[in-house]
């Protein structure tokens, strides 16, 4: 058992009063410490305790590109960022389009005993965009499928994928991009696929999650779908909230200020389900050669707390919702993401008063590709726990 005392307790439902007891990996909120005078404790005076974060969208490059990241380095970066639940995309080498590849990743991830890793499988074989994977040979633990990194251009393939995903109760995570149109008009390339897949979700009743939404028009289409109770969800990345008119190469690209402001408006009005970091590690050489993407797990909380709470008056409870509970709901993970009796004790301790500079030497990821080196932010992850075990503690 472990008692946490003197912390400010915040989750998606608001602020709670009392003490938090961890027993057999579960949470219990105590009004007093009666009966627990001799229980080991953490005194978190001046700090805030929240449910640990969930990332709906990350890349650990394992297998095949482990010079950029691997399961262990990615997991340690996640813990340093306050994350204990990570959903990995399928664009590895080889692509995760078979049960054997999927199960190998899950087995190796569990052996690390660090974080809860969920692996996405492809929608189409080899990300070819036409032939679907074998939906009769899927692992029982699979929750989501996606050709992230490429858009599915074929209307027929997407239509059939939606039908099969619905039958298996899977969520399709959409990378909204028309690859033929994107060299000409990247904005239209995202918006047109978003509108198509919103329609398919409503028409077929398929669960569709829109990854890294970056334009006002795409978000407007998703909001309209939510108003019509279509089974859609969406994520936005920190970089598309706090950057605009910026040359750093990511996919989808950094947009204009009007887009960023509308995404923030969508968060404040409750239409965004989750923050997805799109953690995309690359070597220096790969970035020089034009590889799109940036790392994001270790910078997400500071960027979101500064950009959303400090600068745009988002309630801290709402930030907790989109960084924890909302993503867990997208992934179908229950009994995690709130500071409630009986919930899994996946916890993060943050110092909301700490202003600091993002420094390359503090990053745990193998890769350092981020435009935020040198940026000052407020809100620092100090500790990440699973059960009674402190898996990450910031020393300074």
Secondary structure, DSSP 8 states (H G I E B T S, - for coil): -EEEES-EEEETTEEE-SEEEEETTEEEEESS-TT-TTS-EEE-TT-EEEE-EEEEEEE--TTT-TTT--HHHHHHHHHHTTEEEEEE-S-SSS-S-SHHHHHHHHHHHHHHTSSEEEE-B-SBGGG-SSSB--TTS--TT--EE--TTS----HHHHHHHHHHHHHTT-EEEE----TTTTTT-HHHHHHHHHHHHHHHHHHH---EEE-S---HHHHHHHHHHHHTT-SEEEEE-SHHHH--S-----SS----HHHHHHHHHHHHTT---EE---EE---HHHHHTT---B--TTTHHHHHIIIIIIHH---HHHHHIIIIIHHHHHHT--S-SS--TTSB-EEEEEEEEEEEE--GGG--SS----TTTT-EEEEEEEEEEETTEEEEE---
